[in-house]
Amino acid sequence: SKDDSNSFAFTQKNMLYIYKNFESEEVLTNNGYLAEFSDLSIKTIFLEEAITKPGNEESIKLDDIYFVFDTRVLRDLRQMMESNVILDDIYNYCVKHNHPKLWDLFIKHCMLKLEFNIAEKCLIQQQDFIGLNLLKRIKNMDDDDFKRAEIYQHFFDYDKAEEIYKNKERKDILIKMRIKLGNWGKVIDLIQESQVVQEDELKIALNNQAMQYLENLEYHKAEELFSKTGNKEELI
């Protein structure tokens, strides 16, 4: 394993063997080749599928050529969280098996439940100062939905945050989030959908989208947007 020198896996006769501290954890049926073992998950690749697929990359579905096995420790944690096991018991489980992947999943679980005391305890355990600053900031927010939107952004789940902002009819916050991410196509769509179009913001978004087209050598698309914004310098 890339992140745990005491764990390893090997395959033999269509079987996947997972070991921890030289003791067998489990044996699973597997028809793929080992590709990666990290974050308590093992990725295997079906090389025959990858080789026999047509050369056009768009015709290859990733789900057809690789499979990810979660280790028992990771599966047990997910099951405990889905079964609403007492948070203190899950905390003790994470302490016992102590792996960053377990802590990350459990911290997100606690935060989304707005159980900030146990989340803070986990963040201190992991010395996650960015997470602690987030907690300090969102504790003072009045709206629980906005708290969750901030949490989703912290864990890079921007689509979930967008869903919340749309439901709360706060496209202004949503536009600012997409601007920070540089999702200029989304920014343009959102500005045009809103009832009050901010011309300055739209011009900035169009210019930035054009620059992305330019970087991708999509000159005709870039030219069209630069023409709309009157950006003669970039057109030249």
PyMOL commands that set and color helices and strands:
alter all, ss='L'
color gray80, all
select helices_A, chain A and resi 47-52+57-59+62-65+72-82+87-97+100-112+116-126+129-138+144-154+158-167+171-181+184-193+199-215+219-229+232-235
alter helices_A, ss='H'
color red, helices_A
select strands_A, chain A and resi 7-12+15-20+23-29+33-38+41-45+66-70
alter strands_A, ss='S'
color yellow, strands_A
deselect
rebuild
show_as cartoon
